[in-house]
Amino acid sequence: FDTFHTTLISGQRVVDDGNKVILDDKGVKVYKSEDVLILVRGKPIMVGKRDERGRFQIPLMQVRGQWQPRVPSKRERHTLEQANSVYDLPSTEQAIKWMHAVCGYPVKSTWLKAIKAGNFHGWPLLTARNVKKYYPETDETAKGHLNQTRKNVRSTKFEQANTGDMRGKKVRDVYMKVYDTRETSFSDQTGRFPTRSQRGNKYIMVMVEMDSNAILVEPMTSRKDKEMQRAYRTLMLRLKRAGIVPKKHVIDNEVSEQMKAMIRDEFNLELQLASPGMHRVNAAEVAIRNFKCHFLSVLAGTAD
């Protein structure tokens, strides 16, 4: 248990390390898997499954107006990853307010644009008409998305340029170059966060896919090659599951040779490195700024 940093132990890490956890009315005990032999006399009263994030899920059923766990059938054991309960709110206004918090307190214009694009298809009562009518004005949105320009950034004094040395033959030539950004993805890492998360994460990898206009993020414990490769594989797997297969990837020029080789050999992508000091080449730089604004709104809406 060298990776534990707090006294609040994660059950996910305990079982992933090859251990067995036994909970009873007296406390909790952790054993090695090879030292445990469990004998049961009857069928289980509840059966659950771990999802891709390591969380344990148990299906529910409604009995006399209350949600209670039940033992799923053999056919239903394959569909445990879906949502099995929906919380009924008293009005449409309350439903829009709740879903606004679920989405991370987005700006009204951004939320409406995403709804009209079909990104929230299947969400009950979440339509552009309802959002325009019942959009909640919350403090959490302003705490993350209210950007102000610093003082003394641009001078208001007029300076006349010296055009005396600008001599030469006047021509009417126009130079143009077209960049194809289709089937292209960008990625970059944020700086170190001031507070380490409960799972030991201190950085976030941000990836942008141009065709879908998606911003994907994955937390990282460090910026070492092994951890960055794990985060990159996770993000690429999310794109693959959505049916998106990019052919070109733009990344910061500070990455290691091992990271470059993995992108070329494992994913067969054309690799382009951003020039030093040219942050506008990498679209992930802007995505990091947008994600941080959204992330600040999410943090502002969490419990104290």
Secondary structure in CASP SS format (residue, H / E / C, confidence):
PFRMAT SS
TARGET T0000
AUTHOR 0000-0000-0000
METHOD secondary structure of the structure
MODEL  1
F C 1.00
D C 1.00
T C 1.00
F C 1.00
H C 1.00
T C 1.00
T C 1.00
L C 1.00
I C 1.00
S C 1.00
G H 1.00
Q H 1.00
R H 1.00
V H 1.00
V H 1.00
D H 1.00
D C 1.00
G C 1.00
N E 1.00
K E 1.00
V E 1.00
I E 1.00
L E 1.00
D C 1.00
D C 1.00
K C 1.00
G C 1.00
V E 1.00
K E 1.00
V E 1.00
Y E 1.00
K E 1.00
S H 1.00
E H 1.00
D H 1.00
V C 1.00
L C 1.00
I C 1.00
L C 1.00
V C 1.00
R C 1.00
G C 1.00
K C 1.00
P C 1.00
I C 1.00
M C 1.00
V C 1.00
G C 1.00
K E 1.00
R E 1.00
D C 1.00
E C 1.00
R C 1.00
G C 1.00
R C 1.00
F E 1.00
Q E 1.00
I C 1.00
P C 1.00
L E 1.00
M E 1.00
Q E 1.00
V E 1.00
R C 1.00
G C 1.00
Q E 1.00
W E 1.00
Q E 1.00
P E 1.00
R C 1.00
V C 1.00
P C 1.00
S C 1.00
K C 1.00
R C 1.00
E H 1.00
R H 1.00
H H 1.00
T H 1.00
L C 1.00
E C 1.00
Q C 1.00
A C 1.00
N C 1.00
S C 1.00
V C 1.00
Y C 1.00
D C 1.00
L C 1.00
P C 1.00
S C 1.00
T H 1.00
E H 1.00
Q H 1.00
A H 1.00
I H 1.00
K H 1.00
W H 1.00
M H 1.00
H H 1.00
A H 1.00
V H 1.00
C C 1.00
G C 1.00
Y C 1.00
P C 1.00
V C 1.00
K H 1.00
S H 1.00
T H 1.00
W H 1.00
L H 1.00
K H 1.00
A H 1.00
I H 1.00
K H 1.00
A C 1.00
G C 1.00
N C 1.00
F C 1.00
H C 1.00
G C 1.00
W C 1.00
P C 1.00
L C 1.00
L C 1.00
T C 1.00
A H 1.00
R H 1.00
N H 1.00
V H 1.00
K H 1.00
K H 1.00
Y H 1.00
Y C 1.00
P C 1.00
E C 1.00
T C 1.00
D H 1.00
E H 1.00
T H 1.00
A H 1.00
K H 1.00
G H 1.00
H H 1.00
L C 1.00
N C 1.00
Q C 1.00
T C 1.00
R C 1.00
K C 1.00
N C 1.00
V C 1.00
R C 1.00
S C 1.00
T C 1.00
K C 1.00
F C 1.00
E C 1.00
Q C 1.00
A C 1.00
N C 1.00
T C 1.00
G C 1.00
D C 1.00
M C 1.00
R C 1.00
G C 1.00
K C 1.00
K C 1.00
V C 1.00
R C 1.00
D C 1.00
V C 1.00
Y C 1.00
M C 1.00
K C 1.00
V C 1.00
Y C 1.00
D C 1.00
T C 1.00
R C 1.00
E C 1.00
T E 1.00
S E 1.00
F E 1.00
S E 1.00
D E 1.00
Q E 1.00
T C 1.00
G C 1.00
R C 1.00
F C 1.00
P C 1.00
T C 1.00
R C 1.00
S C 1.00
Q C 1.00
R C 1.00
G C 1.00
N C 1.00
K C 1.00
Y E 1.00
I E 1.00
M E 1.00
V E 1.00
M E 1.00
V E 1.00
E E 1.00
M C 1.00
D C 1.00
S C 1.00
N C 1.00
A E 1.00
I E 1.00
L E 1.00
V E 1.00
E E 1.00
P E 1.00
M E 1.00
T C 1.00
S C 1.00
R C 1.00
K C 1.00
D H 1.00
K H 1.00
E H 1.00
M H 1.00
Q H 1.00
R H 1.00
A H 1.00
Y H 1.00
R H 1.00
T H 1.00
L H 1.00
M H 1.00
L H 1.00
R H 1.00
L H 1.00
K H 1.00
R H 1.00
A C 1.00
G C 1.00
I C 1.00
V C 1.00
P C 1.00
K C 1.00
K E 1.00
H E 1.00
V E 1.00
I E 1.00
D C 1.00
N C 1.00
E C 1.00
V C 1.00
S C 1.00
E H 1.00
Q H 1.00
M H 1.00
K H 1.00
A H 1.00
M H 1.00
I H 1.00
R H 1.00
D H 1.00
E H 1.00
F H 1.00
N C 1.00
L C 1.00
E E 1.00
L E 1.00
Q E 1.00
L E 1.00
A C 1.00
S C 1.00
P C 1.00
G C 1.00
M C 1.00
H H 1.00
R H 1.00
V H 1.00
N C 1.00
A C 1.00
A H 1.00
E H 1.00
V H 1.00
A H 1.00
I H 1.00
R H 1.00
N H 1.00
F H 1.00
K H 1.00
C H 1.00
H H 1.00
F H 1.00
L H 1.00
S H 1.00
V H 1.00
L H 1.00
A H 1.00
G C 1.00
T C 1.00
A C 1.00
D C 1.00
END
